[in-house]
Amino acid sequence: MKEPLSQQQLSGLLSEMGIDDISRTTIRQCSMVGSALEEMAGEKFSHLEFGVPGIPVCPIGVEAQKKAIDEGMPSVYPNVQGIPELKKNASRFVKAFIDIDIDPKGIVPTVGSMQASMTSILECSQLQPGKDTILYICPGFSAHGRQPDLLGIKNIFFDIYEFRAEKLRAKLESYFKQGNIAAILYSNPNNPAWICLTEEELQIIGELATQYDVIVLEDMAYLCMDFRKDLSVPFEPPFQSTVARYTDNYIIMLSGSKIFSYAGERIAVVCISDKLFRREYPALKERWGLARFGDNYILNYLYVNTAGASHSAQYALSAMFEASVDGRYNFVRELRNYGLRAHRSREIFDANGFHLVYEKDMEQTISDGFFYTVGYKSMGNRELLECLLRCGVVAVPLNTTGSGQSGIRVCVSRLLGDEDFELLDRHLKLFVKLVNA
C-alpha cells in the first residue's frame, strides 16, 4: 500500500456490515472487516488478529487418526468419558510436564477447550445456592467472557495490570468474601498479554480458592510456552506452573490446538482434580439425581451438550500425548518458532514507535511467545484500530479482552517468513505517517 484507505472507505464498510464501533467487535468480526478491506485495497494485509496455529500439524496425531478412521471408528459413537488410551496417556502427560497426579477417570475429552470452559462454568454455577457468579482474571480470551452471557450466568472481571504479587490477594479476596463466586477462570500463559502468573500468585489463588470454596478453571492452551525456561523434558524440572500445587479445587484445560497444531479437529481434555471429581453436592443430587461432581460433568453437562468428542481425534490426541511423554516428539521445540517470530515482530513495532502494554512479569520482561500487546502513544482502542486497519494491519483491540488498557493484541502465528515481516514494517511505517501527518 502506498497510501492508507480513506476514513470514508472504512466507515462505509463498517456501516454496511452493521458495525457501530470497530473496537467492540468479536475476533471473527474483526477478521471479516480486515478481509473485506484487503479485497478493497487489492493488496495483502498483515493479519495479527486470529490465534490460529502457524506451524505444521504433529504428524504422529495425523497417522493415529487415519489409522482409527481406517479401522472404522467414525461409525462408532465414542464413550462420552473418553477412550481408555487417551485418559491414561493424558494422565501421564500431566505428570510429565506439570508434575501433578490426576486419576485417568478425571480426564475427559471435550470438543476443544471452548467446550471445556463452557460446560465447566455451567456446572460450577449450579453447585451451591448463592454461588452463581464466574470471576475472570483479565485480560483474557474474549470468547471465554461471552460464554456466561450466552448461558445467562452472572460474571465479573478485573484487569490484573495493577494487581500483581501480593496485591492480587486483596483484590481476589474483595470478590471472594462476598460469597457469590463459584469459579475463577484465567489462562496461563495469558492470552493476550502473555504474562505468566508466578508461583507466589498461583499460591495466593489456590489458598483463597480453598478458603472460600471457589473452583479454579485453569486454561493451559499455551502449555510450556514460557520460553524463558526449558520446560521440554518430561518428568524433569522445571515444570509448567499451576494452581494445582496449592488447592484441590481445580480443573485444568489442555487443548491440542496450539501445542500440537491440531486446531481443526477441535479436541481437548479437562483434567479434574481427584478430590473435586469425587466431591458430592446436594444441589446436583436434587437437580440430576447424581451427587458427584465428576459423574455429573460427564453424564449430564457434557453428554447433553455433544455426547462426546470426535472418536478418531481422541486417538490422535492420545498418540501425541504418548509420544511427548516417551520423548519421541518434542512439542516444545516445535513451538519455539512462535518465540522467534514474537521477538522479530516486537523489534519492528518498537522501531515504529509502539510500546509494550503488558510489559513485565514482575521484574522480568514478558516472554516471547504466541501473543503480546502493544500500544501507540496515548491513542485509544477505537482510533488505534481504525488507523491500523486503514494501513493494512488487522488486530484485536484490548478492550474486548477485558483489559482496561489501550492497545492491540498481536498474534504472531501468521508471520511465516521474511516477506510477512517486511510487509508488517511497511504497514506500520504507513500508519506512523498517517497519524503524525
C-alpha positions in Angstrom: 0.0 0.0 0.0 1.3 3.4 -0.9 -1.5 5.3 0.7 -3.9 4.4 3.6 -7.5 3.6 2.8 -9.7 6.6 3.5 -11.8 7.0 6.6 -14.8 7.2 4.3 -14.0 3.8 2.9 -13.6 2.3 6.3 -16.8 3.9 7.7 -18.8 2.9 4.7 -17.8 -0.8 5.1 -18.5 -0.8 8.8 -21.9 0.8 8.2 -22.6 -1.9 5.5 -21.7 -4.6 8.0 -23.8 -3.1 10.8 -20.8 -2.3 13.0 -21.1 0.9 15.0 -17.8 0.6 16.8 -14.9 -1.5 15.5 -13.4 -1.7 19.0 -16.4 -3.7 20.2 -16.3 -6.4 17.6 -15.5 -10.1 18.2 -12.3 -11.6 16.8 -14.1 -13.1 13.9 -16.0 -9.9 13.1 -12.7 -8.0 13.1 -11.2 -10.6 10.8 -14.1 -10.3 8.4 -13.6 -6.5 8.3 -9.9 -7.0 7.6 -10.6 -9.4 4.8 -13.1 -7.1 3.2 -10.7 -4.1 3.4 -7.9 -6.3 2.0 -10.1 -7.1 -1.0 -11.0 -3.4 -1.3 -7.3 -2.4 -1.3 -6.3 -5.2 -3.6 -3.2 -5.9 -1.5 -2.2 -8.3 1.2 -2.8 -7.2 4.8 -0.8 -8.1 7.9 -3.2 -10.4 9.9 -2.4 -10.3 13.6 -5.9 -11.0 14.8 -6.5 -14.7 14.6 -4.9 -17.1 17.0 -4.6 -20.0 14.5 -1.7 -22.4 14.6 1.2 -21.3 12.4 3.4 -24.4 12.4 2.8 -27.8 10.8 0.5 -30.2 12.5 2.0 -33.0 14.5 2.3 -36.0 12.1 2.0 -38.5 14.9 -1.5 -37.4 15.5 -2.4 -37.5 11.8 -1.2 -41.1 11.5 -3.0 -42.2 14.6 -6.3 -40.6 13.4 -6.0 -42.0 9.9 -5.5 -45.5 11.4 -8.6 -45.0 13.6 -10.6 -44.0 10.6 -9.4 -46.9 8.5 -10.4 -49.2 11.4 -14.0 -47.9 11.2 -14.1 -45.6 14.3 -16.2 -43.0 12.5 -19.2 -45.4 12.6 -18.9 -45.9 16.4 -20.2 -43.5 19.0 -17.3 -42.7 21.4 -17.8 -43.3 25.1 -18.5 -39.8 26.5 -16.0 -40.5 29.2 -13.2 -40.8 26.6 -11.3 -43.8 25.2 -9.1 -45.5 27.8 -5.9 -44.9 25.9 -6.4 -41.1 25.9 -7.3 -40.9 29.6 -4.2 -42.9 30.5 -1.8 -41.1 28.2 -3.2 -37.7 29.2 -2.7 -38.6 32.9 0.9 -39.4 32.1 1.3 -36.2 30.1 0.1 -34.1 33.0 2.5 -35.8 35.4 5.4 -35.5 32.9 5.1 -31.8 32.1 3.1 -30.3 35.0 4.1 -32.8 37.8 0.6 -33.3 39.0 -1.1 -36.7 39.7 -4.6 -37.0 38.3 -6.5 -40.2 38.1 -7.3 -41.1 34.4 -11.0 -41.3 35.3 -11.0 -37.5 35.9 -9.6 -36.7 32.5 -12.3 -36.3 29.9 -12.1 -35.3 26.2 -14.1 -32.2 25.0 -14.7 -30.5 21.7 -11.8 -28.1 22.2 -11.2 -26.0 25.3 -14.1 -23.8 24.4 -16.5 -26.7 25.3 -14.4 -27.5 28.3 -14.8 -24.0 29.7 -18.4 -23.7 28.8 -19.5 -26.9 30.4 -17.3 -26.2 33.5 -18.7 -22.8 34.2 -22.2 -24.1 33.7 -21.7 -26.9 36.3 -19.8 -24.7 38.7 -22.6 -22.1 38.7 -25.1 -24.8 39.9 -23.2 -26.4 42.7 -24.2 -24.3 45.7 -27.0 -21.9 46.4 -25.8 -18.3 46.2 -22.6 -19.2 44.4 -23.8 -18.1 41.0 -21.0 -15.9 39.5 -17.9 -16.5 37.5 -14.9 -14.3 38.0 -12.4 -13.7 35.2 -8.8 -12.6 35.6 -8.3 -10.3 32.6 -7.1 -9.6 30.0 -8.3 -12.9 28.6 -9.7 -14.8 25.6 -12.8 -12.7 24.7 -14.9 -15.8 23.9 -14.5 -17.0 27.4 -16.2 -13.9 28.7 -19.1 -14.3 26.3 -19.9 -17.8 27.4 -21.6 -16.9 30.7 -23.6 -14.2 28.9 -24.8 -16.8 26.4 -25.7 -19.2 29.2 -27.3 -16.5 31.4 -24.7 -16.8 34.1 -23.6 -13.8 36.2 -19.9 -12.9 35.6 -17.5 -10.2 36.6 -13.9 -9.5 35.7 -10.9 -7.3 36.6 -7.7 -6.3 34.8 -4.6 -7.8 36.6 -2.4 -5.0 35.3 -2.3 -3.2 38.7 -2.7 -6.3 40.9 0.4 -8.4 40.6 2.1 -10.3 43.5 0.6 -9.7 47.0 -1.8 -7.0 45.6 -3.6 -9.9 43.9 -4.6 -11.4 47.3 -6.5 -8.3 48.4 -8.2 -7.9 45.0 -9.3 -11.6 44.9 -10.5 -11.6 48.5 -12.6 -8.5 47.9 -14.6 -10.6 45.5 -14.5 -14.0 47.2 -15.6 -12.7 50.6 -18.9 -11.7 49.1 -19.8 -15.4 48.9 -21.2 -15.4 45.4 -18.1 -16.5 43.4 -18.5 -20.1 42.1 -15.4 -20.3 39.9 -12.5 -18.2 38.7 -11.0 -18.6 35.2 -7.7 -17.4 33.6 -5.2 -18.5 31.1 -1.5 -19.1 31.9 0.5 -18.1 29.9 -2.0 -15.4 29.4 -4.0 -14.7 26.2 -3.4 -11.9 25.1 -0.8 -10.3 27.4 1.5 -13.4 27.6 2.1 -12.6 31.3 2.8 -15.8 33.3 1.4 -16.0 36.9 4.2 -16.5 39.3 4.4 -19.3 41.9 3.5 -16.7 44.6 0.4 -15.6 42.6 -0.7 -19.1 42.0 -0.3 -19.9 45.7 -2.4 -16.9 46.5 -5.2 -18.1 44.1 -5.0 -21.6 45.4 -5.1 -20.7 49.1 -8.1 -18.3 48.6 -9.9 -20.9 46.4 -9.7 -23.4 49.3 -10.6 -20.8 52.0 -13.6 -19.5 50.1 -14.5 -22.8 48.3 -14.1 -21.4 44.8 -13.2 -23.7 41.8 -10.2 -22.6 39.7 -10.6 -23.1 35.9 -7.0 -23.0 34.6 -6.7 -22.7 30.8 -3.4 -24.2 29.7 -3.9 -23.6 25.9 -0.3 -22.5 25.7 1.3 -25.1 27.9 5.1 -24.9 28.2 5.3 -21.8 26.1 7.1 -19.6 28.6 10.4 -19.9 26.7 12.4 -18.2 29.3 13.0 -21.6 30.8 13.3 -25.1 29.3 10.0 -27.0 30.0 10.6 -29.5 27.3 12.0 -32.5 29.2 9.3 -34.9 30.5 9.4 -35.8 34.2 12.3 -33.3 34.9 12.0 -29.9 36.4 11.3 -27.1 35.8 7.6 -27.9 35.2 4.7 -25.9 33.9 3.4 -23.7 36.8 -0.1 -24.5 38.0 -2.5 -23.7 40.8 -2.9 -27.4 41.3 0.0 -27.4 43.7 -1.9 -25.1 46.1 -5.5 -26.3 46.0 -7.7 -29.3 45.3 -10.4 -27.1 43.8 -9.2 -27.0 40.2 -9.9 -28.1 36.7 -7.1 -27.8 34.1 -8.0 -27.4 30.5 -5.5 -28.9 27.9 -6.1 -28.3 24.2 -4.5 -29.9 21.2 -5.0 -26.8 19.1 -1.8 -24.9 19.9 0.6 -27.4 21.5 0.1 -29.9 18.7 -1.3 -27.5 16.0 -4.4 -29.7 15.9 -6.9 -26.9 16.0 -9.0 -28.2 13.1 -10.1 -31.3 14.9 -11.5 -29.5 18.0 -10.0 -31.8 20.6 -9.0 -31.1 24.2 -9.3 -32.6 27.7 -10.5 -31.4 31.0 -8.4 -32.6 34.0 -10.5 -32.6 37.1 -8.7 -33.0 40.4 -9.3 -36.3 42.2 -10.9 -34.6 45.2 -13.2 -32.4 43.1 -14.2 -35.3 40.9 -15.4 -37.3 43.9 -17.0 -34.4 45.8 -20.7 -34.7 46.3 -23.0 -31.7 46.1 -26.6 -31.8 47.4 -27.7 -29.3 44.7 -26.5 -31.7 42.0 -28.3 -34.6 43.7 -31.5 -32.7 43.8 -31.2 -31.4 40.2 -29.9 -34.5 38.4 -30.2 -37.5 40.8 -26.4 -37.7 40.9 -24.3 -36.1 43.7 -20.7 -36.4 42.5 -19.1 -33.5 40.5 -17.3 -35.8 38.0 -20.3 -38.0 37.3 -22.5 -35.0 36.6 -19.8 -33.4 34.4 -19.6 -36.4 32.2 -23.2 -37.8 32.2 -25.1 -34.5 32.2 -23.3 -31.3 31.3 -21.0 -32.9 28.7 -23.3 -35.7 27.4 -26.3 -33.5 26.6 -24.0 -30.9 25.0 -22.3 -33.0 22.4 -22.5 -36.7 23.5 -18.7 -36.8 23.4 -15.7 -35.6 21.3 -14.7 -36.9 17.9 -13.8 -40.6 18.2 -10.9 -40.6 15.8 -9.5 -37.3 17.1 -9.2 -38.8 20.6 -6.8 -41.4 19.1 -4.8 -38.6 17.6 -4.5 -36.7 20.9 -3.7 -39.9 22.8 -0.9 -40.7 20.4 0.6 -37.2 20.6 0.4 -37.2 24.4 2.1 -40.6 24.5 4.9 -39.6 22.0 5.6 -36.5 24.0 5.9 -38.3 27.3 8.1 -41.0 25.8 10.4 -38.4 24.3 9.6 -39.3 20.7 8.1 -35.9 20.0 9.4 -32.6 21.4 6.4 -30.4 21.1 8.1 -27.5 22.9 11.0 -27.4 20.4 8.4 -27.0 17.6 6.6 -24.2 19.5 9.8 -22.2 19.9 9.2 -20.9 16.4 6.5 -18.6 17.9 9.0 -17.1 20.3 11.4 -16.3 17.4 8.5 -14.6 15.5 7.4 -12.6 18.5 11.0 -11.3 19.1 11.4 -10.2 15.5 8.0 -8.6 15.2 8.4 -6.8 18.5 11.5 -5.2 17.2 9.5 -3.9 14.2 6.8 -2.5 16.4 9.5 -0.9 18.7 11.3 0.7 15.7 8.0 2.3 14.6 7.3 3.9 18.0 5.0 1.4 19.6 5.4 0.2 23.2 4.5 -3.0 25.1 1.4 -2.6 27.1 1.7 -5.6 29.4 5.5 -5.4 29.6 6.5 -7.1 32.8 6.2 -10.3 34.7 7.1 -8.7 38.0 10.7 -7.9 37.5 11.1 -9.9 34.2 10.2 -8.7 30.7 7.5 -10.9 29.3 8.5 -14.0 27.4 8.4 -14.0 23.6 5.5 -16.3 22.7 2.3 -16.7 20.8 0.8 -13.3 21.8 1.8 -9.9 23.1 0.2 -6.5 23.4 1.3 -3.1 22.0 0.0 0.5 22.1 0.9 3.7 20.3 1.4 6.8 22.4 -1.9 7.8 24.0 -4.2 6.5 21.2 -7.4 4.9 22.4 -8.5 1.5 21.2 -11.0 2.6 18.6 -8.8 5.3 17.0 -5.8 3.0 17.0 -7.6 0.0 15.4 -9.2 2.2 12.8 -5.9 3.8 11.7 -4.2 0.4 11.6 -6.9 -1.1 9.5 -6.7 1.7 7.0 -2.9 1.0 6.8 -3.2 -2.8 6.3 -2.9 -4.2 9.8 -5.7 -6.3 11.3 -5.6 -6.9 15.1 -7.8 -7.2 18.2 -8.3 -4.2 20.5 -7.5 -4.8 24.1 -10.9 -3.7 25.5 -12.5 -6.8 24.0 -10.2 -8.9 26.2 -11.4 -7.3 29.5 -8.4 -5.1 29.6 -8.6 -1.5 30.9 -5.6 -0.5 28.9 -5.4 0.9 25.3 -3.7 -1.1 22.6 -4.0 -4.2 20.5 -3.3 -7.9 20.8 -0.6 -9.2 18.4 -0.7 -12.8 17.4 2.4 -14.0 15.6 1.2 -17.2 14.1 0.6 -15.9 10.6 4.0 -14.2 10.3 5.6 -17.0 8.5 8.5 -15.6 6.5 10.7 -12.6 5.6 8.1 -11.2 3.3 5.5 -11.1 6.2 7.8 -9.2 8.5 8.8 -6.8 5.7 5.1 -6.2 4.9 4.3 -5.6 8.6 7.1 -3.0 8.7 5.8 -1.2 5.6 2.2 -1.2 7.0 3.4 0.3 10.3 5.5 2.9 8.6 2.4 3.9 6.7 0.5 4.1 10.0 3.1 6.3 11.6 2.9 8.6 8.6 -0.9 8.7 8.8 -1.2 9.5 12.5 1.7 12.0 12.6 0.7 13.9 9.4 
